[in-house]
Amino acid sequence: MNDRSRFAATLDSVGTDRALVKGVLDFATVGALLADGSRAIRDARVAFIDLSGVTASDSAGLALLLEWLSVARAAKVALRYENVPVQLQQLARLSEVEELLL
């Protein structure tokens, strides 16, 4: 395993309408997740995204979650986040968007 793959983030299906995000959500990793998550949301395959596997995040991770909410709203899909890590909650609070994630 190289250093880059050690920090890759993944979006894995864990049921008919659930997905689990694992890894680091930062500027280097969120781009790869954006398309996969957006497609799953638009196809109504994902209604719940579990963030318990997120090991670290920065503002790019928060931006990804907000973008997925925007995709869901446009597709008229109800999307909920579960197990939002404290680090992301703090970033959301500082950005005054915490209520969107909880």
Helices and strands as residue ranges (DSSP letters): H 3-6, E 10-13, E 18-25, H 30-42, E 48-57, H 59-74, E 80-82, H 86-94, H 98-101
